[in-house]
Amino acid sequence: MRIILLVDRYLPSPLSSAKMIYDLATEFARLDHEVTVVTSDADLAADVDISRDRQVTVVRVRAGKIRHPSRIIRTINETRLSGLIWRRAGSYLRSHPCDLVVAYSPTIFWSRLISNLKALAGGRSYLVLRDLFPQWALDAGLLRRTGPAFWYFRWQELRLYRSADVIGVQSPANLDHFSNSGLRGRGRLEVLFNWTVTDELSVADAGWRARLGLQGRVIFMFGGNFGVAQDMDNLLRLASALKGDSDICLLLVGEGSEYARIEREIALRALDNVKLLPAVSHGDYLRMLAECDVGLVTLRRDLKTQNFPGKLLSYMQLRKPILASINPGNDLKDVVQTYDAGLVCENGDDQQFRQSALRLASDPDLRQRMGNNARRLLHDKFDVASAARQILSHFGGDASPRGWQIGQDPA
């Protein structure tokens, strides 16, 4: 089968989506499919670059920054993305038609490109839906239901759903969004968990502790997107509450719309127990994480949609216990607690967040046990081979889907 995967960022980007699509593309290729990844790259010199990475063809198209600090510029760049890719890489894509398009969202602006690719050879499409936008922006107060921006994004969202033959959401609770929005009857809907390669990783010590001056301290690491949905102020409140505990440090590594503001806040609050670093390569990120002790997750309290952040995959892969402060009702709490893979509280319960951090910091045996359990959780629920089989099962594969379909009880 000829498969095209669409993603707005690809390796060497440190974003979890880039690594997830890399792992999925590699797995499809291992199963003897002809695989092409199509992505954007703001740093590309030429309009388009086509290369081979092992058995995968990678088509990179020069486009504006998707993770831009300005929401207006980001929206413009994302809106133009499908058309820009089609214009700049269209000759290659037309000469290499596909049987299946697998699109990763965010972004919500793939519909035009998906439709064009499907029309070339009567192909079909699977939407990997990781971000229920614009709903989360409405919940966070960034958009008003009566405003034109919300309805524009809503229109783009519906176009994206109509372009997909199958939609895979990331948790059972996400199915409620489709029911509550009157969208449940649009095509086939199922749960597709996040994924990664579950092989044991051997990561050499790169001396990050020494470089950052953190020898002898317990390091809580957050890596990835610094956005509104993450509520980075939640981590700053935790850092403020832990200022008297000199053995603890929060290491924040990534990029996004909130990065510059958080940098200013750290300085204003004199948070000397926080280290802030810009995004690094995926390899450096893993080496850095390997030397840390706990993986941090934060999600904005007023989010109504559920999110299983991709950063958890790296935490679990490297046997890091999870410390999470999330929105009420999120499936993540039940999953982590069932496997005893970490400590989870609701965002807003700052006292519990601090107590959980202190509990993990003071007990290395607890960290080791929960880290090992996190590794077991990864193997049981988030294996890339299972995700690939599930996607392919809808399009002529011989494996049974592992997700929940419309009408099934996800319990």
C-alpha positions in Angstrom: 0.0 0.0 0.0 1.2 3.5 -0.8 0.8 5.7 2.3 1.3 9.4 2.8 1.6 10.8 6.4 0.8 14.5 7.0 2.3 16.3 10.0 3.1 20.0 10.5 6.5 19.3 12.1 8.9 16.3 11.7 12.2 15.2 13.0 14.6 16.7 14.0 11.9 18.8 15.7 11.6 17.9 19.4 7.8 17.9 19.4 6.2 14.6 20.4 4.1 14.6 17.2 7.3 14.6 15.1 8.6 11.5 16.9 5.2 9.8 16.8 4.9 10.2 13.0 8.5 9.0 12.6 7.8 5.9 14.6 4.5 5.2 12.7 6.2 5.8 9.3 9.0 3.4 10.2 6.6 0.8 11.3 4.5 1.1 8.1 7.8 0.7 6.1 8.7 -2.4 8.2 5.4 -3.9 7.1 6.5 -3.4 3.5 4.3 -0.4 2.6 5.6 2.5 0.5 5.7 5.4 2.9 6.0 9.2 2.4 6.0 11.8 5.1 4.9 15.3 4.0 5.7 18.1 6.4 6.5 21.8 6.6 9.9 23.4 7.6 10.2 27.1 8.3 14.1 26.9 8.0 14.2 25.3 4.6 16.2 27.2 2.0 14.5 25.8 -1.0 10.7 25.7 -1.6 10.8 21.9 -1.4 13.3 19.2 -0.3 12.8 15.5 -0.9 15.0 13.0 0.8 15.1 9.4 2.0 15.3 8.4 5.7 15.9 4.7 5.8 12.9 3.3 3.9 10.8 6.5 4.2 10.6 9.3 1.7 10.4 12.7 3.4 9.0 15.7 1.5 9.7 19.0 3.3 8.0 22.2 2.1 9.1 25.7 3.2 6.3 27.4 5.1 5.8 29.9 7.8 6.3 29.0 11.4 3.4 27.0 12.8 4.5 27.4 16.5 4.7 31.1 16.2 4.3 33.3 19.4 1.7 35.5 17.6 -1.6 33.7 17.3 -2.6 35.8 14.3 0.6 34.9 12.3 0.3 31.3 13.4 -3.3 31.2 12.1 -2.3 32.7 8.8 0.5 30.2 8.4 -1.6 27.3 9.3 -4.4 28.4 7.0 -2.0 28.6 4.1 -0.3 25.3 4.8 -2.4 22.9 2.7 -2.4 25.1 -0.4 1.3 25.9 0.0 2.3 22.2 0.2 0.1 21.4 -2.9 1.7 24.2 -4.9 5.3 23.6 -4.0 5.3 19.8 -3.8 2.3 19.1 -6.1 4.3 17.8 -9.0 5.9 15.1 -6.9 2.7 14.2 -5.1 0.8 13.9 -8.4 3.4 11.6 -9.8 3.3 9.5 -6.6 -0.4 9.0 -5.8 -1.3 7.2 -2.6 -3.8 4.6 -1.4 -4.0 6.0 2.1 -3.5 9.4 3.7 -2.8 9.5 7.5 -3.1 13.0 8.8 -2.0 14.2 12.2 -4.0 17.0 13.8 -3.2 19.6 15.0 -3.3 21.4 12.6 -7.0 21.5 11.6 -6.2 22.9 8.2 -5.4 19.7 6.3 -8.8 19.2 4.6 -7.9 20.7 1.2 -4.7 18.7 0.9 -6.3 15.5 2.1 -9.0 15.9 -0.5 -6.5 16.6 -3.3 -4.4 13.5 -2.4 -7.4 11.2 -2.1 -8.7 12.4 -5.6 -5.4 11.4 -7.3 -6.0 7.6 -7.0 -9.3 7.2 -5.1 -7.5 6.9 -1.9 -8.9 6.9 1.7 -7.9 8.7 4.8 -7.4 8.3 8.5 -7.4 11.3 10.8 -5.2 11.1 14.0 -7.1 13.7 16.1 -5.0 14.8 19.1 -6.3 18.3 19.6 -10.0 19.1 19.9 -9.7 22.7 18.6 -11.4 25.2 18.7 -13.3 23.6 21.6 -10.3 23.8 24.0 -9.7 27.5 23.1 -13.4 28.2 23.8 -13.0 26.5 27.2 -9.9 28.5 28.0 -11.6 31.8 27.2 -9.4 32.5 24.1 -12.4 32.5 21.8 -16.1 33.5 22.2 -18.8 31.3 20.8 -20.4 34.5 19.3 -17.2 35.6 17.7 -16.3 35.2 14.0 -13.0 33.6 14.8 -14.6 30.7 16.6 -17.0 30.0 13.7 -14.2 30.2 11.2 -12.2 27.6 13.1 -15.3 25.5 13.6 -15.9 25.5 9.9 -12.4 24.3 9.3 -12.8 21.7 11.9 -15.9 20.3 10.2 -14.2 20.3 6.8 -11.3 18.3 8.3 -13.7 15.7 9.8 -15.6 15.4 6.5 -12.3 14.7 4.7 -11.6 11.6 6.9 -12.9 8.1 6.4 -11.9 7.2 9.9 -11.2 9.4 12.9 -9.0 8.2 15.8 -9.3 10.2 19.0 -6.8 9.8 21.9 -9.0 8.8 24.8 -12.5 7.4 25.5 -13.7 10.7 26.9 -13.0 12.4 23.6 -15.9 10.4 22.2 -18.2 12.6 24.3 -17.1 15.7 22.4 -18.5 14.2 19.2 -21.7 13.2 20.9 -22.2 16.6 22.6 -21.4 18.5 19.4 -23.7 16.5 17.2 -20.8 15.0 15.2 -20.9 11.4 16.3 -22.5 10.2 13.1 -19.8 11.6 10.8 -17.9 8.6 9.6 -16.2 6.0 11.7 -14.9 7.1 15.1 -12.7 5.2 17.4 -10.1 5.5 20.2 -6.5 5.4 18.9 -4.0 5.8 21.8 -0.7 7.6 21.3 2.2 5.4 20.4 5.9 5.0 20.4 8.5 2.2 19.9 8.4 0.2 23.2 11.9 -1.2 22.9 14.2 -0.5 25.8 16.3 2.6 25.2 20.0 2.8 26.0 20.8 6.5 26.5 24.4 7.4 27.3 25.1 9.9 30.1 25.7 13.3 28.4 26.6 15.2 31.5 23.5 17.4 31.5 23.3 17.6 35.3 26.8 18.9 35.5 26.3 21.4 32.6 23.2 22.8 34.3 24.7 22.8 37.8 22.1 20.4 39.1 24.2 17.7 40.7 22.7 16.2 43.8 19.2 17.7 43.1 15.9 15.9 42.2 15.0 17.2 38.8 11.3 17.4 37.7 11.3 17.9 33.9 8.6 19.3 31.6 9.4 19.0 27.8 7.4 20.1 24.8 4.9 22.8 23.9 4.5 25.9 26.0 1.0 26.8 25.1 -2.2 28.2 26.7 -3.7 24.7 27.1 -0.6 23.6 29.1 -1.1 26.3 31.7 2.6 26.9 32.4 1.7 29.2 35.3 0.6 26.0 37.1 4.3 24.9 37.1 5.5 28.3 38.2 3.1 28.1 41.2 4.6 24.7 42.0 8.1 26.2 41.8 7.1 29.0 44.1 5.7 26.5 46.6 8.9 24.5 46.5 11.3 27.5 46.9 12.2 26.4 50.4 13.3 22.9 49.2 16.7 23.4 47.8 17.1 19.8 46.7 14.3 20.2 44.0 14.6 21.8 40.6 12.1 22.2 37.8 13.6 21.9 34.3 11.4 23.3 31.5 12.5 22.6 27.9 10.6 23.5 24.8 9.0 26.2 22.7 5.6 27.8 22.1 3.4 30.9 22.4 4.0 31.1 26.2 7.8 30.7 26.3 8.8 34.4 26.3 6.2 35.3 29.0 7.2 32.4 31.2 10.8 33.5 30.8 9.9 36.9 32.1 7.8 35.5 35.0 10.7 33.3 36.2 12.9 36.4 36.4 10.2 38.6 38.0 9.4 35.9 40.7 13.1 35.1 41.2 12.5 31.4 40.8 16.0 30.1 41.2 14.7 26.5 41.4 13.6 26.7 37.7 15.8 26.1 34.7 14.3 27.2 31.4 15.8 26.0 28.1 14.7 26.4 24.5 13.8 23.4 22.4 16.6 20.9 21.7 16.9 18.1 19.2 15.0 14.9 20.0 18.3 13.1 20.8 19.4 15.7 23.2 16.0 15.8 24.7 16.1 12.1 25.5 19.6 12.4 26.9 18.5 15.2 29.1 15.4 13.4 30.3 17.4 10.3 31.1 19.3 12.2 33.7 16.2 13.6 35.3 14.0 12.0 38.0 10.3 12.8 37.3 8.3 13.7 34.2 5.9 16.7 34.6 2.5 17.1 33.0 0.3 20.2 33.3 -3.1 20.9 31.6 -5.3 23.9 32.1 -8.1 23.3 34.6 -11.0 24.7 32.5 -10.4 22.4 29.5 -13.5 20.3 28.9 -11.9 18.1 26.3 -9.5 15.4 27.3 -5.8 15.2 26.5 -3.2 12.5 26.8 0.0 14.5 26.2 2.5 13.0 23.8 5.4 13.9 26.2 4.2 11.0 28.4 5.6 8.6 25.9 9.2 9.6 26.5 8.6 9.7 30.2 7.3 6.1 30.2 10.0 4.9 27.7 12.7 6.1 30.1 11.0 4.8 33.2 10.3 8.2 34.7 7.4 8.4 37.3 4.7 10.9 36.3 3.7 13.9 38.3 0.6 15.4 36.7 -1.8 18.3 37.5 -4.7 18.1 35.0 -8.2 19.2 34.2 -11.1 17.4 36.1 -12.4 14.3 34.5 -9.4 13.6 32.4 -8.9 9.9 31.5 -5.2 10.3 32.2 -5.8 10.1 36.0 -7.4 6.7 35.9 -4.8 5.3 33.5 -1.8 6.4 35.5 -3.4 5.5 38.9 -4.4 2.0 37.6 -0.8 1.2 36.8 0.6 3.1 39.8 2.8 4.9 37.4 2.8 8.3 39.1 0.8 10.8 41.1 -2.0 12.9 39.6 -4.1 15.7 41.0 -6.5 18.3 39.6 -5.1 21.7 38.5 -6.0 24.2 41.2 -5.2 21.9 44.1 -1.8 23.5 44.6 -1.3 22.0 48.0 -1.8 18.4 46.7 0.5 19.2 43.7 3.2 20.3 46.1 2.7 17.4 48.5 2.9 14.9 45.6 6.2 16.6 44.4 7.7 16.3 47.9 6.6 12.7 48.2 8.4 11.8 44.9 11.4 13.9 45.7 11.9 12.3 49.1 11.5 8.7 48.1 13.9 7.2 45.5 12.4 3.8 45.9 8.9 5.2 45.1 10.3 6.9 42.0 11.9 3.6 40.8 8.8 1.6 41.4 6.5 4.0 39.6 9.0 4.5 36.8 9.0 0.7 36.2 5.2 0.7 36.2 5.2 3.6 33.7 7.4 1.4 31.4 4.8 -1.5 31.8 2.0 0.9 31.0 3.8 2.0 27.8 4.2 -1.6 26.7 0.6 -2.5 27.4 -1.2 0.5 25.9 1.1 2.6 23.6 2.9 0.3 21.2 3.4 1.6 17.7 3.0 -1.8 16.2 -0.6 -2.0 17.7 -1.4 1.5 16.4 -0.2 0.7 12.9 -2.2 -2.5 12.8 -5.3 -0.7 14.0 -5.0 2.0 11.3 -4.4 -0.5 8.5 -7.2 -2.8 9.6 -9.7 -0.3 8.2 -8.1 -0.4 4.8 -7.5 -4.0 3.9 -5.3 -5.0 6.8 -5.9 -8.4 8.6 -5.6 -7.1 12.1 -8.6 -6.3 14.3 -8.9 -2.7 15.5 -8.1 -2.2 19.2 -10.1 1.0 19.5 -13.8 1.6 20.3 -16.1 2.3 17.4 -19.3 4.3 17.3 -21.9 2.9 19.5 -19.6 0.8 21.6 -19.2 1.3 25.4 -15.6 2.5 25.9 -15.6 1.3 29.5 
